């Protein structure tokens, strides 16, 4: 496991560094990016990136995707392998490590969103991307310097092998279903005559594959329900940041850059980790009696409820912002609205809770309900669902735009770059309704899953008592 996680960490650092170098090259050479234009004032005169320039941009973004995937899949396990699960003290330290890892990720993102964005806006994008590439290489050197001191753990099974076994087993079952019953009986009789029974290991392996197949099928409705929950979250976070860029970003004498607005939810996410561990968890333990305060399924449900509240609040704030824009005659110009960006703080706070609770809940759910080998890919499953939700969010926007063009002078709710003319208030209300339906659907499948697990546990206890 150490070799795999260490190699993936090196791949992550190199991928990030390569991505930043490509972006620095593209920002430095004017021939690699389109001409400058003001998209709000002259949206029709802006040239799109295409050809080799677009390929280079997509390649750099692909490097970031590879690095992010390696980080989410391997860093928690690389650190977790350094603690002995049989030692209570080290088990507690392992939990602290995961909390500090999340805190460090949020802190690093916060520093980058403040200082690196300032450098990019005031010094240049080339310098900003170059500094980022150097910092990533320094991180790679620091991580590699600890290799002689890391604990080594050999891999215990491969999740890819188990998944392939499930696929092969399912394929064989479908083929066997087409075989005539009489032919199966003849084959069985011939096997009895020859005296050749299947080895016990093969029977045991088949049983394990069957159990894994059943476990995946049982969890599949939960995965799909989480996918529907993630879709509004992706849109809410992105559009809230876009709306903030059209508002007054001054806090006293400090002006927040549009690119630094995401630092607000990042800061909330960073401080939510210690608050949840040291304040909310002890309080929730008293009410629920659960060792982890609330179950992973309850955590995902609470996250969805926060998403509904965030979407409703976003609807109210956006309604007021559009009213202020209309009162000042800014609906057609797309200029900044004289309304403080601090109006968005509460929905940023709710979205940060949704982010932490839903993603952590899903990972813990997979770890608790799957085999030891499958636990290794829990972060990867969560990342896959979040990625699919992002793709579906793009399709959802196009679908809503196409549906709302009728009866609205041919303009969809999200058409154009002028947010003062868009109907984000209606779109946010639609997201609230979508999230409510997603929560109802999730509650149905989560309760059904919990009831099945409870029934299975009772059945095992009764069987064990009868055996005794």
N, C-alpha and C positions, 0 to 999 in steps of 0.2 A: 504494500500500500504506500510506503514511503517513497519508493522509486517512482511509482505512478503519480502520486500527488506532487512530488518534487519536480518531476519532468513537466507536468501540466502547469505548475507555477512558473517555471522557466519559459514555457510556451506563452503563457499569459503576458509576462513582462515583455518578451520579444515582440509579441503581436501588438501590444499597446505602443511600444517604442516605434515600431515600423509604421503604425498608423499615424502617430504624431509627426514622424519625419516626412511622410507623404503629404500630410496637410501643410506642414511648414514649407515644403517645396512648392506646393500649389499656391499658397498665399504669397510666396516671394516672387514667383514668376508671373507677370501680368498676362502672358500668353496662355496660362493654364486656367484662368477664371474669366467669366463674362465681364463686360464693362459695368462700371458702377451706375446705379440708377436708383431713384426714389420710388419704391414700389407703391407707396400710398398715394403719392401725387400723380405719378405717371405709370400706372400698372401695365398699360398696353405697350409701352415703349421699352420694357425690360426684355433683354434677350435671355433665353434659357440656355443652360449648359448642356452640351451634347457631344457625341463623338468621344475622342480620347480624353478630353477633360472630364466628362461624366464618368468614364471608366475609371480614371484615377481617383476620383472622389468616392465612387462606390467601393473601390478596392481598399481605400483607407478606412471606410466605415466597416467593411468586412473584417479588417484586422481588429477593430474595436470589439466587434461581435464575438470573434474567436477568443479574445482576451477576457471578455466578460463571462463567457461560458466556462472557460477554464477556472476563473476565480470562484464563481458561484458553486462549481462542482467539487473543487478540491481543497480550497483553503480551509474550510471548517474541519474537514477530515484530517488534513495535515496537522492542524493544531490539536484536534481531538485525540489523535494517535499518541500524543506526548503524555497522556494521562492514563493511569491504570484504573479501569472501571471497577476492579475488585477492592480498591482502597477508597473508603468513604471521603477522606480528605481530598484525594485527587479528583474524585468525582465532582465534589463541590467546586474545586478549582477549574475543572473542565467547563462547568456552567458559567463561571466568571469569565473564562477565556472567550466563550462565544459572545457574551454580553459586551466585553471590551472590544472584540473584533467588529461588532456592529457599530459601536461607538467610534472606533478608529476610522471605519469606512465613511461614516457621516461627517466626522471632523475633517478628514482629508478632502471630501467633496465640498465642505463649507469653505475651507481655506482656498481651494481652487476657484470656487465661484466668486470669491471676493477679490483676492489678490491677482490671480491669473487673468480674470476678466478685466480688471483695471489695467493690467499690463497690455492686454490685447487692444483695449480701447484707446490707450494713451501712448503706448510705445509702438505697437504693431502686432499684427497677428503672427507674423513670422517668428518674432522673438517669443511670443507666448507659447506657440507650439513647440519651438526648439527647447524652451525651458521645461516643458512638460515631458518631452522625450528624454532629456537628461535626468529628470527626477525619477522616471520609470527605470532607467538603467541603474541609477543609484539604488533603487529599491531591489532590483535583481541582484546586485552585488551584496546587499545586506542579507537578503534571504539565502543566497548561496553560501555566505560565510558561516551560517549556522548548521550546514549539512553534517559536519563531524559530530555535532552534539545532539542531533535528533535521534529519537528512539526509532528503531527499525521494526516494522511489523509486516510480515509477509501477507500477501493478499489471500483472503479466505473465500475462494469461489469468485466467479465473475458474473455480474448481473447480465451482461450481454449473452453469456452462455445460457443462463436460465431463461431469458426472453426468447432466444432462438429455440430452446427446448419446448417452450410453450407453443411457438408458431408451428414447429414440426409436429408436435403432438396433435394440435388442432387439425393440421392438414391430414394426418393419418386417420384421425377419427372421421373426417368427412369422406375420405376414400373408403373406409371400412363400412360406412353406412350404406354404400351402394352394392355391397357384396350380399349375395343371397344367403339367407339363414341356413339353408340346407348345406351350402358349401362350407360355411363356418363350422357346422357340426361335424362334417366329414374331416375337415382339417384338425379339429380338436380330437376326434377319435383316432386319427392317424398318429397325432402326437402322443396319445396315451399308449398306443401299441408300441411305438418306438421307445417309449420310456424317456423321452427327452423333455424335461420340464425347463421352464425359463429360470435362469439364475435368480436368486433372491435379490441381488443388487439391482438387476434390471427392473424387477417388480417394484422395489423400493423407489427407484428413480422415477418410474412411471407414476407412482402414487404422489411423490413430491411435486412433479410437474402438474398433475391434476389439481393438487391443492393450490399451487401457485396460480394456475389458470382461474380457478374459482375465486381466489383472492382478488385478482386483477379485475375480473368481471364484476365482483361486488363493489369495488372502489370506483369503477368507471362512471356511474351516475354522479358520484361526488366530484370527480374531475370535471365532467361536463358542466355541472352546476357552478363550480368555482370559475370556470371559463366565462360563464355568463355574468358572474359577479365582477370579474376583472375588467370586462369591456367598458362599463361606465366609468370605472376608476381611471382608466387610461385617458379617456376623453376629458373627464373633469380636471385632472391634473394639468394636462396640456393646455386646454382652453382657459383655465383660470390664470395660468402664467401669461397667455396671450392677452387676456383681458387686462391684466395688471400693467402690461406695457402701454396701454392707452390711457392710464390714469396718472394722477399726480404722484410721482415716486419720491417725493421729498419727505424726509423725516427730520424735522427741524432744519438744520443747515446741511444735512447729508442728503445727497441725491443717489438713489439706488439705480444702477444700470438695469436695463431691461433684461439682459442676459443673467443678471444676478438675482432675479426675482425667485428663481428656484432655490436660492439659499434659505428662504423663509421656511418652506416645508422641510428642507434638509435639517435646519436647526431644530425644528420641532421633533423630527424623527430622532435626532441625536439625543435630545434631552428626555424623550419618552422612554428610552431604554432603561436608564437608572430609575426613573420614576415608576415604571411598570414593575421593576424587580424589587425595589425597596419600599414602595408605598402601596401600589395597587394590588400586588400579589398577596401580601399579608392580609389586606382587608378582604379580598375576594375569598381567601381560604376560610375566613371565619364564616362567611355566608354560605359558601358552597360545600365546604368540607372536603374538597378535592385536593390532592397533594400538589397539583400544579395550578391551583386557584380555579381554573376552568378547563374543560376538555378542549382538545384541538377543534372539534366540530363546533362547539359553542363559541370559540374564538373567531372562527370564520363567519358565523352568523352575526356576532356582534360587529364585526368589520363591515358586513353588508348593511347593517342598520346605520352605522356611521356614514356609509356612502349615501344612503337615502337622505339623511339629515344634511350632508354636505351639498347634495344636488338641490334640495329645497332652498337652502340658504343661498346658494349661487343664483337661483332664480330670482330671489328677492333683491339681492345686491345688483344683479344685472338689470332688473327692471328700474331700479333707482338710477343706475348709471346712464341708461338710455334716456330717462327723463331729464337728467341734468344736461346731457348732450343736446337734446332737443331744445331745452330752455336757452342754451347759449348759442344756438344755431350752428352746431358742429356735426349735424347728422350727415351732411353732404361732403364736408371737408375731410373728415377722418382725423382731425387734430386731437391732441390730448384733452381729456375731459377733466375739468377742475374738481376732481373728487379723489380723496386720498386713497392710496393703495392699501392702507391699513384696514379698509373695509373687507379685504380678502383674508385677513389673518385668521378668523374663526374657521372659514372653510378650509384653509391650509392646515389648520390644526386637526380638523376632522379627517381630512385626507391622509395626514401622517399617521393617525391612529388606524385607519383602514389599511394602510400600507403595512404597518408593523403586524397588526393582528391577523390579517388574511394570509399573508405570505408565510409568517411563522407558523400559523395554525395548520396550513396545508402540509408544510414540511414535517411537523411533528406528527400529523395524522399518518403520513406515509411511513414514517419511522416506526410508529407504534403498531401498525396493522400489516406490515409486510415482513418478508423473510430477511435474515441478516444481509444477504447479498443485495437484495433490492433496496435496502436502506441507503446504500451508497449513491443511488441515483435520485434520491428524494429532491435535492436542490435542482437537479437537471429537469425533473418532471415539472417542478414549479416554474422554472425558466421557460420551458416549452409552452406551458399554458399561458404565461404572461406574453410570450411572443405571438402566439396565435391570437390572443385577445387584441394585441396591437394591430395585427393585420385585419381582423374583423372590424375593428374600430374605423379603419379607413373605408372599408366597404360600407359600414353603417352610415358614415357621413355622406357618401355618394348616394346611397339609397334615400336618405332623408331629404337631401337637396333635390333629387329628382322628383320625389313625391310632393314636396312643398312648392314646386314651381307653378303648379296649377292653381289658379285663383289668387296669385300673388304677383301679377304683372311679369310673370316669367322669371322671377328671382327666388331662389331657394333661401332657406333660413341662414345658410352659411356661405352664400355666394360672395365672391370678391374679397379684397383685403381690407375694406373699410368696416371695422367692427361696430362703428356707430350706426351703420345702416343694417347690419345683420340682426337676426332675431335669435340671439343666443339665449334670451330669457325663455322662449318657448322650447328651445333645444334642451336647456338644462331641466326644464319641467318634464320633458320627454324622457331624459335620462333618469330622473327620479322615479317615474312610473316604471321604466325598464328595470331599474334596480329593485323596486318593490316586487315585481313579478319574479325576478331572479331569486330574491330572498324566499318567497313563498315556495318556489320550486326546490330550492336548496333545503328548506326546512322539511319538506316532505321526504326527500331522499335521505337526509341525514337522520331523521327520526326512524325511518324504515331500516337503515343500516344499523343503527344502535339497537333497535329491537331484535334484529336478526342475530347480532353479536351476543346480546343478552340471552336469547333463546339457546344459542349454541353453547354458551357457557353453562347454562342450567342442564342441558342435555349431557354434557361431558361429566358434570358432577354426579348426575343420576347413574350414568353408565359406570363410573368409577365405584360408586357405592354398591351397585349390583355385583360387580366383579369381586369386591371384597367379601 
